[in-house]
Amino acid sequence: MRSRSFLSPLCLLFLLCAIGQCLGQLNPFARKDNPFLTAFTLAWHTPLPDDTALFELCPIRQNQQDDLLLLIGTESPTDFRRRLLLTHWDGFRFATDATASFIGWATDPLIAGHFADSWPTLAAPDETDAQPPKNKIVKTPKLPMVQIVTSGGIFMWKGGGFERLCDPPPALRFSLIRPGQLDLLVCGNGDNTSVWTLNAGKLVTDDLHLNPTEEGYPHWGTGTYPFEGRQNLTTNILYAQTYWQGQRRWLIGVLTAGTSGSPTGTPDGDRLIVYVPKADERDKTFWQLTRFDDYEESWRSDPLPGKVLDVRIGDPRDDGKIGLLALVDEGKGKRELYCFQPVR
C-alpha cells in the first residue's frame, strides 16, 4: 500500500507504542490547575448475557440514543461460534432488537463507525431491453450513518434487522476517528499494517492521510484481549481505549489484578486508569502528544470484581451524561457492565 500521508500506518503504530511506553513513568498526582482533569463515580452496573466478549456503543437505529451492541462468544477458546446482538435500554434492562450469528476469529473485533456514506443497489439488475421512464430519477439507496464491523462481516441496520454487506478486512484492530471525515479501519501491525475503507460497495485499501495538526484519535475494537504486536501502556497496564472530544481527552488503561501494590495474594480485581494531557499541552492534538511528560494520571477506580474485557465511552441508558463503561468477567461466564460518569 502506498502512503502519501504525514504519518504512515507504521509510524502511527510506533506513535501509539511510544505513548504506551511513556505513561508508566507519569506522576500519579495530577496538577489541580489542569482543565482536563476528570474524576469519575460509579453510576450504575447491570448484568449482560453470559459469555459477552465485547461491546460497542453507537446510535444504530437512527435516533440520538446510543444503542448497545454485544458480541457473544462461548466458554471454550476453541469454539468460534459468535452472536452479534443489537440492544437498547427499555427502562429495566437491555432488550434485544436483532441478532446475527457467524464464525469468529481468535481475536474478534467489534467496531461501529462511519465507514461509508452510501451503498450501491444490492439487487441484481433486470436483464431486459426495457428503459426506465424518461423523467424518472433513479436514486442510489443510502446506508444508515453507521456500519458495524465484526469478524463475521460488515453489517448495517435495515428493516428492523441486520443486513450483511461484505466480508471484513483481515486482522482488524481499531478505527481512526476523524471529525468531519469518514472513519478508517486499521488492520494488522508493524510492516503488515493496512488501512481500509468502503468505496462504491467494496472494501478497499486506502492511503492514510493524517496530518498531526488535525483532530482525531484511535478507537480500539478488540478489548483487552492479546494479539500479536499489541503494545500496552506499561508492563502491567493495558491500553484499553481512547476518547478525545473537546475537554474530554482520555487515554484509558486497565491495571491488571495483583499489580496495584497490594500484598501478594490479595484478591484484587482489575482497575481502570484515566490519563489526560497536562495543562501545558492543551492546544495539541492527540497525534502531537508523544513525550512521556505530556500526560498525567487523572483518576483510577477501586478494584472491580473481576477481569476487564473491554472499555468504551457512551450513554447507553440515555442518562444525558456520557459514561466510561467497562465489561467485567466476574467468573463462570457471568458478565457485568459498569458505568462510571465524570463528576467534573
N, C-alpha and C positions, 0 to 999 in steps of 0.2 A: 504494500500500500504506500503510495506517495503521500508525503505530508508537507504542505506548504505553510504550516502553522508556526506561530511564535513558540508554542510548546508542543512537541511531538507527543504521541501517546506514551512512548517510552519515557520521555522526560517527565510527563505527568505522573507516572507511577513512581519514578525516582523522587519527585517532589513530595508525594504522599508518604513515601518511606522516610524522607528526611524529617518531615513533620513528626512522624511517629517516633523516631529516634530521639528527637529533642525534648519531647514532652515529659519524659521520665525525669528530666533534670529540673523541672519547674518548681518554684517556691510554692508550697501549698497554701500559704497565707496571702489571700488576694488583697489588692490595694482597694481602699474604700472609695477612692475618687474615680474609679473606673465605671463609666456608664454602661458597660457591657456585663457587669457583674449580675448574676442571677442566682437566686436560691429557689428551691422547689419544696413543695409539700405534697404528701400523698393525698390525692383527691378521691380515688376510688380504686377498687380492684374487683374483677369478676372472672368466673371460670370460663374457659374456652373448651372446645371439643378435645377429647383425648388425642394425643399424638400430633397436635398442631405444631408444625415445624417453623413456619414463617408467617408474617402478617404484613399487610400494606394498607395505607390509608389514602383515599382519594375520592373525590365526588365522581362516582361511576354512573349513577342513574340520572345524570343530567339535572342535578339540583345542587344547592350550595353546601349541603351537609356531607361530611366525609363518610363514605361507606367503608366498611371493614372487610378486606379480602383476607382469606385464610388459606394457607397451603397445608393440607393434612397428609401426614406420612403414615408410617407403621412403626411398630416396636422394633422390628428387625432391620438392621442396617443393610441387609442383602435383599430386602423386599422393596422394589422401586415403584410400587403402585402409589399413585398420588391422587388427591382430590383437591380441586380449587372451589372454594365457597365464596360467594358474594353475600354479605350480611349487612343489616342495618339495625340500629338500636330502636326497639319498639317501646321503650319506656321501662322494660323489665329485663330484657335480655337482647342478645344479638340474634335476630331472626334471619333465617336463610332465604335468599331470593333466587339464587341459581347455583348450580353445581356443574362441574366438568371433571371427568376422570381421564387420566393419562399415565404413561410410564415416565418416571422422572430420571434424574441424574444422581450421581454420588453427592454432588454439591449443587443443590437446586437454587435457582434464583426466583424471586418474586418482585417485580418492579412494575409500577404503573406510572405512565407519563404521557407526554405529548410528543409522540414519535412520528406522527403523520397528520396532515390536515385534511386529506381526502383519500378516497379509495375508488378504484375503477369498478364498474358494474361487475358483479360476480357471476351473473347468469351468462350462459353461452349465447352468442348472437344467433339470430334467426337466419338460417342459411337459405334465403329466398331472394328473388329479384325485386321484391317489393321495396319501395322507397318510402321513407317517412313523409308525412304531410309537409307541404312546403313551408308553412308558417309555424310548425311545431318546434319548440325549443327542447332539445334533449339535454337534461342536466345529469351530471355525474353525481351519484349519491354521496353524501358527506358522511364521514365517520363521526362518531361521538368524539369529543375532545380528548378522550383518554383511551389509550391502549394498555392492555395488561400482558406482560411478558413473563412466561414461565418456561420451564424445561419442556413442557408438553406442547408449546406453541404460543403464538401471539393471538390474543383474544380481544373481542370488543363486546360491549353490551348492546344487544339488538333484539327488539321484540319480546322483551321480558326474559331473555336468556343470554348465554354466551354464544358467540359465533367465532369459530376459529378462522383466522385469516391466513396464516402461513407458519412455517417452521421458525423456531427461534435461532438467533446466532449462537455459535458454539461457545462454551465456557464463559457465559455471561456473568459478570461480577458486579457492575454498578452502572448507573446512568450519570450523565452530566446534565445538570440543571442549568439552563442558560436563559435568563429573563428576556422575554421578547423574541425568543427563537425556539425552534423545535429542540426537544431534548435529544441526546445521543446515547446509544448503547455502547458500553465499553466491555470488551471481552479479553480473556487471556491475561498474560502478564509478561513483563520483560520484553524481549525481542518478539514475542508472539502476540503482543497487544494489537488489537484491531478495533476499529470504530465503525458502527453500523447505524443505518437509518432506514426508514421506509420511504420508497420513492416509486410512485406510479404502480402501487400494488406489489412491489417486490422489495425484499430485504437486500440492501446493497451496502458494500463497504463505502466509507466516506473519509475524506480528509478531515483532520481536526484543525479547525480554525479557531484557535484560542489565544486571545490577547491577554497577557497578565493583568492589564489595567481594566478589563471588562469584568462585570459581575458574573458570578456563577459558582458552583460547588459540586462535588461528587455526592451522589445519593446511593448508598450501598444497598444491595438487594439480596445478599447471601447470609445475613445474620452474623452470628459469631462462629459459624462452622469453619473448620480448617480447610484450606485448599493450597495447592502448590503455588508458591510465590507470595503467599499472604504476608503482609507486613503489619505488625502490631505497634501500638504506641510505645510500649516497653515490653520487657520480658513477661511481666505479669498483667499488663493492661492491654486488653484487646481494643482495636479500633472498630467501634460498632456503627457509628453514624455521624453525619454532618448535617447541620442546619444553618443556613446563612441568609436570613431575611431581616432587613432593617437593623434594629438594635439587637436582635436575637442572632448572635453569631456563636454557634456552639459546635465544638468538637466533643463527641460523646464517646467515652471509653467504658469498658467493663473491667473492674478489678476482680480477678477470679478468686474464688473461695480459698481461704487458707494463706493468703498473701497480704492481708491487711494489717499485719503487725500483731495479731492475736497470738496467744500461746499455742504451741503445736497441739493439735488435737481438738481445738475449739471448733465446733461445727458451724462456722460462719458460712453464709451464702454469698453469692456474688454481690458486688456493689456497683452502682452507676457513678461515673465521674464526668463532670462537665468542665471543659476548658473554654476560656474566652480570650480574645485578643487583649493585650494590655492597652491602657488608655492612650498611650503614645502612638498606637497603631490604628487609631480609629478611622483614618482615611484610606487604609489599604484594603485591597480585595483579598479574597481567600488565597488566590494564587501568589500573592506577593508576600505572604507571611510564611517564611521558610526558615527563620532562625529560631534557636531554642528559647531565646528570651522574648519572642514575640507574644507568647501565650502565658497565662497563669491559671491555676485551678480556681474555679468559682464555687463548686459545690460537689459534695459526694453524698450518696444515700447511705442509710443504715443497711446492714446486710439483708438481702432479700432471701426468702425461704427456698432457695434452690439455685439452679443454673440459668443464667440469662441466655436465651436462644436468639433473640432479635430485639432491635430497638428502632422505633420510628417516631415521627412527630406528627401530631394532628389532633382532631377533635371528633372522635367517632360517636360520642354520645350527645353531640350538639349542645355542649355546655356554654358555648360562646367564649371559650377560653382554650387556647392551644395547650396541648399537654405533651410531655415526654413519656412515651409508653414503652414498657418492657414486657416481653413474653418470657415467662419463667417456667422452667420444667421443675415441678415440685415432687417428682418421683412417681414411679409406677404408671407412667403415661399421662399423669394429670398435668394440666396446663392452666396457668392463671395469667391474666393481663392486668398489669399495674399501670396506673396513670398518675404521674407527678405533674402538677401545674405550677408555673412560675409565680412567685409572690412578689417579684419586682420586675 
